[in-house]
Amino acid sequence: MDLKPITTKERLAIPRQTMPAQDPAERVHNFNEVNLGYTPEMAQKEAMRCIQCKDPICIKGCPVNIKIDKFIKLIAEGNFLGAAKKIKEDNILPAICGRVCPQEDQCEKVCVLTKKYTPVAIGNLERFAADYEREHGHIELPEVQAATGKKVAVIGSGPAGLSCANDLARFGHSVTVFEALHELGGVLMYGIPEFRLPKDIVKIEIEGLKKIGVEFVANTVVGRSVTIDELMNEEHFDAVFIGVGAGLPWFMGIPGENLLGVYAANEFLTRVNLMQSYTFPENDTPVFNCKGKNIAVFGGGNTAMDAVRTAKRLGAEHAYIVYRRSEAEMPARAEEIHNAKEEGIEFLLLMNPVEFIGNEQQWLTGVKCIRMELGEPDDSGRRKPVPIKGSEFVLPVDMAVVSIGNGSNPLIKQTTPEIEVSRRDTIVVDINTMATSKENVYAGGDIVTGGATVILAMGAGRTAAKAIHEQLTGQSSDPR
């Protein structure tokens, strides 16, 4: 691309680059990644749209404060490896965040171009730089400081745990990450479908942590296999970080939820992701046979979109989103809603389930729903759905997936009662340090905030790592 000097007016005339994607008619039959990524030419052209503000407020919109203006400038100059290195000064998982983070509500939301134009595609550029680095085999390992002799246990290998472990290892501490499941990566592995986040990318990121000395121990349920007190008193860890997420599924409390064929979204996605149900019959895994069936997913968030799009790929004839509000109130990303519609997902809005119906064999056969209308806003700021009396009807379905949110892992509370929790059973922390009420125990991510984003969890992990390092050594230092 021609890199001659370009004026602001010329930059503003460049249209936002649309990322290529699989054709909906094809991708609905496979689990390959939907978005195909920028070409180098597209990435440079998109990067040229950045007007290089003197006060880049996009950085403040990023929970880990990536130097957005600098990495984009490097892409515009054709220095793609330099761009990836610049991103990794603040974000160790750029290939992941570039795919699943809601940039439209964070960095891109505050881009100055939004006043008259479309924002710079920061997330797409982040993904491009990370993918270019990985695909060209030039992944650099970060510098690790001298060993401190201190040991830190990290519970959970999701984004909060990985981010915390990375910084602690770079500070020179000995870090061991304990994961309950057989695969590492937490929600990145079990909660997000292959077509949105390829698992090989997560594995490569984790391999990088292993290379700087982070130890991983799978199949270890802290609270059952070992307690926090045992880690500290018997295994002699100097500090513990809790990043176990919010994996306890919520149900609706309506009749029939115990029928066969009713899943929690976490269970459904975990079976598909970790047990590779999408390769059936190569892998014979315990997931309902969706082929030719009617599948309903209840909820309007990103997890609901993931579940319903997964069901469609597994062969569902009709894959429904049943949501009690209108599309305007849906918390899912606009991109995910758009992709779902392209793939033939049917949206049944302003409807709410009141009862699951089954046959004599206790298999689900339908769901009784009631139509809703929107009233005044509730505590969330969204208009409250109100039932319309006498509007009940039965929707024939063969499988249902409940995706209305998740609660906190109860094992930590049960086995370490001195850790203070909120009324929602999330762990209470000092937001400046992520310290809990138990000495030398810290927490971050969804176990603190409830269900949130990957990048927010990573920010909490970094905050905790810095505080742990200062507590253990009395030194203030930056691992970057």
C-alpha positions as CSV (number, residue, x, y, z in Angstrom):
1,M,0.0,0.0,0.0
2,D,1.2,3.5,-0.8
3,L,2.4,5.1,2.5
4,K,2.8,8.6,1.2
5,P,1.6,11.3,3.7
6,I,-2.1,11.4,4.0
7,T,-4.3,14.3,5.2
8,T,-7.0,14.0,7.8
9,K,-9.6,14.7,5.1
10,E,-8.3,11.8,3.1
11,R,-8.3,9.5,6.1
12,L,-12.0,10.4,6.8
13,A,-12.9,9.5,3.2
14,I,-11.8,5.9,3.6
15,P,-14.8,3.7,4.3
16,R,-14.6,1.2,7.2
17,Q,-13.4,-2.1,5.9
18,T,-15.9,-4.9,6.2
19,M,-14.3,-8.2,7.3
20,P,-14.9,-11.1,4.9
21,A,-17.0,-13.9,6.3
22,Q,-18.2,-17.4,5.3
23,D,-21.4,-17.4,3.3
24,P,-24.4,-18.0,5.7
25,A,-25.7,-20.9,3.5
26,E,-22.3,-22.7,3.9
27,R,-21.3,-21.8,7.5
28,V,-24.6,-23.0,9.0
29,H,-23.4,-26.6,8.1
30,N,-19.9,-26.3,9.6
31,F,-18.2,-25.2,12.8
32,N,-15.4,-23.3,11.0
33,E,-14.8,-19.7,12.0
34,V,-17.4,-17.3,10.6
35,N,-15.3,-14.2,10.2
36,L,-12.3,-14.8,8.0
37,G,-10.1,-11.8,9.0
38,Y,-8.5,-8.9,7.2
39,T,-6.0,-9.2,4.4
40,P,-2.8,-7.1,5.0
41,E,-4.1,-4.6,2.4
42,M,-7.5,-4.3,4.2
43,A,-5.8,-3.9,7.6
44,Q,-3.5,-1.2,6.4
45,K,-6.4,0.6,4.7
46,E,-8.5,0.4,7.9
47,A,-5.6,1.5,10.0
48,M,-5.2,4.6,7.8
49,R,-8.7,5.7,9.0
50,C,-7.2,6.4,12.5
51,I,-6.6,10.2,12.7
52,Q,-4.0,9.7,15.5
53,C,-5.7,11.9,18.1
54,K,-3.4,13.9,20.4
55,D,-5.6,12.5,23.3
56,P,-6.5,9.0,22.2
57,I,-9.6,8.4,24.4
58,C,-10.0,5.0,22.9
59,I,-7.3,3.8,25.3
60,K,-9.4,4.9,28.2
61,G,-12.3,2.8,26.8
62,C,-10.1,-0.4,27.0
63,P,-10.2,-2.2,30.3
64,V,-6.5,-3.0,30.0
65,N,-5.5,0.3,28.3
66,I,-3.9,-1.1,25.2
67,K,-1.9,1.6,23.4
68,I,-4.4,1.6,20.5
69,D,-3.1,4.6,18.6
70,K,0.4,3.2,18.6
71,F,-0.4,-0.3,17.4
72,I,-2.7,1.0,14.7
73,K,0.0,3.4,13.5
74,L,2.3,0.4,13.2
75,I,-0.2,-1.5,11.1
76,A,-0.7,1.5,8.8
77,E,3.1,1.5,8.3
78,G,3.1,-2.2,7.5
79,N,4.9,-3.2,10.7
80,F,2.5,-6.0,11.6
81,L,4.8,-7.8,14.0
82,G,5.6,-4.6,15.8
83,A,1.9,-4.0,16.2
84,A,1.4,-7.4,17.8
85,K,4.3,-6.7,20.2
86,K,2.8,-3.3,21.1
87,I,-0.6,-4.9,21.9
88,K,1.0,-7.6,24.1
89,E,2.5,-5.0,26.3
90,D,-1.0,-4.7,27.8
91,N,-3.0,-7.7,26.5
92,I,-1.7,-11.2,26.4
93,L,-4.7,-12.6,24.5
94,P,-5.1,-10.3,21.5
95,A,-6.2,-13.0,19.1
96,I,-9.0,-13.9,21.6
97,C,-10.0,-10.4,22.5
98,G,-10.1,-9.3,18.9
99,R,-12.7,-12.0,18.3
100,V,-15.0,-12.0,21.3
101,C,-14.7,-8.6,23.1
102,P,-17.5,-6.1,22.6
103,Q,-15.3,-3.3,21.2
104,E,-18.5,-1.4,20.1
105,D,-19.3,-0.8,23.8
106,Q,-15.7,-0.1,24.9
107,C,-12.8,1.3,22.8
108,E,-14.7,1.8,19.5
109,K,-17.6,3.4,21.4
110,V,-15.5,6.4,22.3
111,C,-13.6,6.7,19.0
112,V,-13.8,10.4,17.9
113,L,-14.9,9.3,14.5
114,T,-18.3,8.2,15.8
115,K,-19.4,11.8,16.0
116,K,-19.8,11.9,12.2
117,Y,-18.4,8.6,10.8
118,T,-18.1,5.0,11.7
119,P,-15.4,4.2,14.4
120,V,-12.1,2.6,13.5
121,A,-12.4,-1.2,13.6
122,I,-10.1,-1.5,16.5
123,G,-11.1,-5.1,17.4
124,N,-10.6,-6.3,13.8
125,L,-7.2,-4.7,13.7
126,E,-6.2,-6.3,17.0
127,R,-7.2,-9.7,15.7
128,F,-5.3,-9.1,12.4
129,A,-2.0,-8.2,14.2
130,A,-2.3,-11.2,16.5
131,D,-3.2,-13.6,13.7
132,Y,-0.4,-12.3,11.5
133,E,2.2,-12.9,14.3
134,R,0.9,-16.4,15.0
135,E,0.6,-17.4,11.3
136,H,4.1,-16.2,10.5
137,G,5.7,-18.0,13.5
138,H,7.2,-14.9,15.1
139,I,5.6,-15.0,18.5
140,E,8.1,-13.5,21.0
141,L,8.2,-14.5,24.6
142,P,8.1,-11.7,27.1
143,E,10.9,-10.8,29.4
144,V,10.8,-12.5,32.8
145,Q,12.3,-10.9,35.9
146,A,14.6,-12.7,38.3
147,A,13.0,-15.4,40.5
148,T,11.6,-14.0,43.8
149,G,11.2,-17.3,45.6
150,K,7.5,-16.7,46.1
151,K,4.7,-19.1,45.1
152,V,1.3,-18.1,43.9
153,A,-1.7,-20.3,43.2
154,V,-4.2,-19.2,40.5
155,I,-7.6,-20.9,40.6
156,G,-9.2,-21.1,37.2
157,S,-7.6,-20.9,33.7
158,G,-10.1,-18.5,32.2
159,P,-9.2,-15.0,31.1
160,A,-8.8,-13.6,34.6
161,G,-6.6,-16.4,35.7
162,L,-4.5,-16.4,32.6
163,S,-3.9,-12.7,32.8
164,C,-3.0,-12.8,36.4
165,A,-0.7,-15.8,35.9
166,N,1.1,-14.1,33.0
167,D,1.9,-10.9,35.0
168,L,2.9,-12.8,38.1
169,A,5.3,-15.1,36.1
170,R,6.8,-12.0,34.5
171,F,7.4,-10.5,37.9
172,G,9.5,-13.6,38.7
173,H,7.0,-15.5,40.9
174,S,6.4,-19.3,40.7
175,V,2.9,-19.6,39.4
176,T,0.6,-22.7,39.4
177,V,-2.8,-22.5,37.7
178,F,-5.4,-25.0,38.9
179,E,-8.2,-25.9,36.5
180,A,-11.3,-28.0,37.3
181,L,-11.8,-29.4,33.8
182,H,-9.6,-31.6,31.7
183,E,-9.0,-28.8,29.1
184,L,-7.3,-25.5,30.0
185,G,-8.8,-22.1,29.1
186,G,-12.0,-21.9,31.2
187,V,-14.9,-20.2,29.5
188,L,-12.7,-19.6,26.4
189,M,-12.7,-23.4,25.8
190,Y,-16.1,-24.6,27.1
191,G,-18.3,-21.5,26.7
192,I,-17.6,-20.1,23.3
193,P,-18.3,-22.1,20.1
194,E,-15.6,-23.1,17.7
195,F,-17.1,-20.9,14.9
196,R,-16.6,-17.8,17.0
197,L,-13.3,-18.7,18.8
198,P,-11.2,-21.6,17.4
199,K,-9.8,-23.7,20.2
200,D,-6.4,-24.0,18.7
201,I,-5.9,-20.2,19.2
202,V,-6.6,-20.6,23.0
203,K,-4.2,-23.5,23.2
204,I,-1.4,-21.5,21.5
205,E,-1.9,-18.7,24.0
206,I,-1.7,-21.1,26.9
207,E,1.5,-22.7,25.5
208,G,3.1,-19.2,25.6
209,L,2.4,-19.0,29.3
210,K,3.9,-22.5,29.8
211,K,7.1,-21.3,28.0
212,I,7.6,-18.5,30.6
213,G,7.3,-21.0,33.5
214,V,3.6,-21.1,34.4
215,E,2.6,-24.5,35.6
216,F,-1.0,-25.9,34.9
217,V,-2.7,-28.6,36.9
218,A,-6.0,-29.8,35.3
219,N,-8.8,-31.9,36.8
220,T,-8.5,-30.2,40.1
221,V,-11.6,-28.8,41.7
222,V,-10.6,-26.3,44.4
223,G,-13.1,-26.7,47.2
224,R,-13.2,-30.5,46.6
225,S,-9.8,-31.8,45.5
226,V,-8.0,-29.2,47.7
227,T,-9.1,-26.2,49.6
228,I,-7.6,-22.7,49.7
229,D,-6.4,-23.2,53.2
230,E,-4.7,-26.4,52.2
231,L,-3.0,-24.6,49.3
232,M,-1.7,-22.0,51.7
233,N,-0.9,-24.0,54.8
234,E,0.2,-27.4,53.3
235,E,1.3,-26.5,49.8
236,H,2.9,-23.3,51.1
237,F,1.6,-20.9,48.5
238,D,2.2,-17.3,49.6
239,A,-0.9,-16.0,47.9
240,V,-4.0,-17.2,46.0
241,F,-5.9,-15.6,43.2
242,I,-9.5,-16.9,42.6
243,G,-10.7,-16.6,39.0
244,V,-13.3,-19.4,38.8
245,G,-15.9,-17.4,36.9
246,A,-19.6,-17.7,37.3
247,G,-20.5,-21.1,36.1
248,L,-23.5,-22.0,38.2
249,P,-26.4,-21.9,35.7
250,W,-29.7,-20.2,36.6
251,F,-33.0,-21.7,35.7
252,M,-36.4,-20.1,35.5
253,G,-38.2,-22.0,38.2
254,I,-41.1,-23.1,36.1
255,P,-42.8,-26.5,36.0
256,G,-41.1,-29.1,33.8
257,E,-37.5,-27.9,33.9
258,N,-36.4,-31.4,35.0
259,L,-37.7,-33.0,31.8
260,L,-35.3,-34.8,29.6
261,G,-34.2,-32.5,26.8
262,V,-34.0,-29.3,28.9
263,Y,-30.4,-28.1,29.2
264,A,-28.6,-25.2,30.8
265,A,-26.7,-23.2,28.2
266,N,-23.4,-23.9,30.0
267,E,-24.0,-27.7,30.0
268,F,-25.0,-27.7,26.3
269,L,-22.1,-25.6,25.1
270,T,-19.6,-27.5,27.3
271,R,-20.7,-30.8,25.9
272,V,-20.4,-29.5,22.4
273,N,-17.1,-27.7,22.9
274,L,-15.1,-30.0,25.2
275,M,-16.6,-33.3,23.9
276,Q,-16.5,-32.3,20.3
277,S,-20.2,-33.2,19.6
278,Y,-20.0,-31.3,16.3
279,T,-17.8,-34.1,14.9
280,F,-20.5,-36.8,15.4
281,P,-20.3,-39.7,14.6
282,E,-16.5,-39.5,14.8
283,N,-17.0,-38.5,18.4
284,D,-20.0,-40.2,20.0
285,T,-20.9,-37.6,22.7
286,P,-23.9,-37.2,25.0
287,V,-25.7,-34.4,23.3
288,F,-29.3,-34.4,22.1
289,N,-29.7,-35.3,18.4
290,C,-30.8,-32.0,17.0
291,K,-31.1,-33.1,13.4
292,G,-34.5,-32.3,12.0
293,K,-35.8,-31.2,15.4
294,N,-37.2,-28.0,16.9
295,I,-34.8,-26.4,19.4
296,A,-35.7,-23.4,21.5
297,V,-33.2,-21.2,23.4
298,F,-34.5,-18.9,26.1
299,G,-32.5,-15.7,26.6
300,G,-31.2,-12.8,24.6
301,G,-27.5,-12.6,25.5
302,N,-24.3,-13.7,23.6
303,T,-24.5,-17.1,25.2
304,A,-28.0,-17.6,24.0
305,M,-26.8,-16.7,20.5
306,D,-24.0,-19.1,20.8
307,A,-26.3,-21.9,21.8
308,V,-29.0,-21.4,19.2
309,R,-26.4,-21.0,16.4
310,T,-24.7,-24.2,17.6
311,A,-28.1,-26.1,17.6
312,K,-28.6,-24.9,14.0
313,R,-25.2,-26.3,13.0
314,L,-26.1,-29.6,14.7
315,G,-29.0,-29.9,12.2
316,A,-32.0,-28.3,13.9
317,E,-34.9,-27.7,11.4
318,H,-36.2,-24.8,13.5
319,A,-33.8,-23.0,15.9
320,Y,-35.7,-20.4,18.0
321,I,-34.6,-17.6,20.2
322,V,-37.4,-17.0,22.7
323,Y,-37.0,-13.7,24.5
324,R,-39.4,-11.8,26.8
325,R,-38.4,-8.3,25.5
326,S,-38.0,-6.8,22.1
327,E,-34.8,-6.9,20.0
328,A,-33.9,-3.4,21.1
329,E,-33.4,-4.7,24.7
330,M,-31.3,-7.7,23.8
331,P,-27.9,-7.6,25.5
332,A,-26.2,-9.7,22.8
333,R,-23.8,-8.0,20.5
334,A,-25.4,-6.6,17.3
335,E,-23.0,-8.6,15.2
336,E,-24.1,-11.8,16.9
337,I,-27.8,-11.0,16.3
338,H,-27.1,-10.1,12.7
339,N,-25.1,-13.4,12.1
340,A,-27.9,-15.4,13.8
341,K,-30.5,-13.9,11.5
342,E,-28.3,-14.6,8.4
343,E,-28.1,-18.2,9.5
344,G,-31.9,-18.7,9.7
345,I,-32.4,-18.4,13.4
346,E,-36.0,-17.6,14.2
347,F,-36.6,-14.9,16.8
348,L,-39.8,-15.2,18.9
349,L,-39.8,-11.9,20.8
350,L,-42.0,-10.6,23.6
351,M,-42.7,-14.2,24.7
352,N,-42.0,-15.9,28.0
353,P,-42.1,-19.6,28.9
354,V,-44.4,-20.5,31.8
355,E,-44.2,-24.3,31.6
356,F,-42.3,-27.1,29.9
357,I,-44.5,-30.0,28.7
358,G,-43.4,-33.6,28.4
359,N,-44.7,-37.1,27.4
360,E,-45.1,-40.2,29.5
361,Q,-41.4,-41.0,29.1
362,Q,-40.5,-37.6,30.6
363,W,-39.1,-36.2,27.4
364,L,-39.8,-32.6,26.5
365,T,-42.4,-32.1,23.7
366,G,-43.3,-28.5,24.0
367,V,-43.2,-25.3,26.0
368,K,-46.2,-23.2,27.0
369,C,-45.4,-19.5,26.5
370,I,-47.3,-16.3,27.2
371,R,-47.0,-13.2,25.1
372,M,-45.6,-10.0,26.6
373,E,-45.7,-6.3,26.2
374,L,-43.2,-3.7,27.4
375,G,-44.0,-1.5,30.4
376,E,-41.9,1.0,32.3
377,P,-38.1,0.6,32.7
378,D,-36.8,-1.6,35.5
379,D,-33.6,-1.5,37.5
380,S,-31.6,-2.5,34.5
381,G,-32.9,0.5,32.5
382,R,-34.7,-1.8,30.1
383,R,-38.5,-1.7,29.8
384,K,-40.1,-4.3,32.0
385,P,-42.0,-7.1,30.2
386,V,-45.6,-7.5,31.3
387,P,-47.7,-10.6,30.5
388,I,-50.7,-10.3,28.3
389,K,-53.5,-12.1,30.0
390,G,-55.0,-15.0,28.1
391,S,-52.3,-15.0,25.4
392,E,-50.8,-18.4,26.3
393,F,-49.9,-20.9,23.5
394,V,-47.8,-24.1,23.2
395,L,-44.7,-24.1,21.1
396,P,-43.7,-27.6,20.0
397,V,-40.0,-28.2,20.8
398,D,-37.8,-31.3,21.1
399,M,-35.1,-29.6,23.1
400,A,-34.8,-26.4,25.2
401,V,-31.7,-24.5,26.3
402,V,-32.1,-22.1,29.2
403,S,-29.7,-19.1,28.9
404,I,-30.7,-16.5,31.4
405,G,-27.4,-16.1,33.2
406,N,-25.2,-17.8,35.7
407,G,-24.4,-17.6,39.4
408,S,-21.2,-17.9,41.4
409,N,-19.3,-21.2,42.1
410,P,-20.6,-22.2,45.6
411,L,-17.6,-24.3,46.5
412,I,-15.3,-21.4,47.5
413,K,-18.0,-20.0,49.9
414,Q,-18.6,-23.5,51.4
415,T,-15.0,-24.3,52.1
416,T,-13.6,-20.9,52.8
417,P,-16.4,-19.1,54.8
418,E,-14.1,-16.3,55.9
419,I,-14.1,-14.9,52.4
420,E,-16.8,-12.3,52.3
421,V,-19.5,-12.6,49.6
422,S,-22.3,-10.4,48.4
423,R,-26.0,-11.1,48.4
424,R,-25.5,-12.6,45.0
425,D,-22.7,-14.8,46.3
426,T,-20.1,-13.0,44.3
427,I,-16.8,-12.4,46.1
428,V,-16.4,-9.0,47.7
429,V,-13.0,-7.3,46.9
430,D,-11.2,-4.0,47.2
431,I,-11.5,-2.9,43.6
432,N,-8.1,-1.1,43.7
433,T,-6.3,-4.4,44.6
434,M,-8.8,-7.2,44.1
435,A,-8.0,-8.3,47.7
436,T,-10.7,-10.3,49.5
437,S,-11.4,-10.4,53.2
438,K,-9.0,-13.3,53.7
439,E,-5.3,-12.3,54.0
440,N,-3.3,-12.9,50.8
441,V,-6.3,-14.1,48.9
442,Y,-7.4,-12.1,45.8
443,A,-10.2,-12.6,43.3
444,G,-11.3,-11.2,39.9
445,G,-13.4,-11.8,36.9
446,D,-17.0,-13.1,36.8
447,I,-16.7,-14.5,40.4
448,V,-16.6,-10.9,41.5
449,T,-18.6,-9.0,38.9
450,G,-21.0,-11.7,37.8
451,G,-21.2,-12.5,34.1
452,A,-19.1,-9.9,32.2
453,T,-16.6,-9.7,29.3
454,V,-13.2,-11.4,28.7
455,I,-11.3,-8.1,28.7
456,L,-12.9,-6.9,32.0
457,A,-11.8,-10.2,33.6
458,M,-8.3,-9.8,32.2
459,G,-8.1,-6.3,33.6
460,A,-9.1,-7.6,37.1
461,G,-6.4,-10.3,36.8
462,R,-3.7,-7.7,36.0
463,T,-4.8,-5.5,38.9
464,A,-4.6,-8.4,41.3
465,A,-1.2,-9.5,40.0
466,K,0.3,-6.1,40.6
467,A,-1.2,-6.0,44.1
468,I,0.0,-9.5,44.9
469,H,3.5,-8.6,43.7
470,E,3.6,-5.5,45.9
471,Q,2.2,-7.4,48.9
472,L,4.8,-10.2,48.6
473,T,7.9,-8.2,47.8
474,G,7.1,-4.6,49.0
475,Q,8.1,-3.5,45.5
476,S,6.1,-1.6,42.9
477,S,7.0,-2.8,39.5
478,D,5.6,-3.1,36.0
479,P,6.0,-6.5,34.3
480,R,5.7,-5.0,30.8
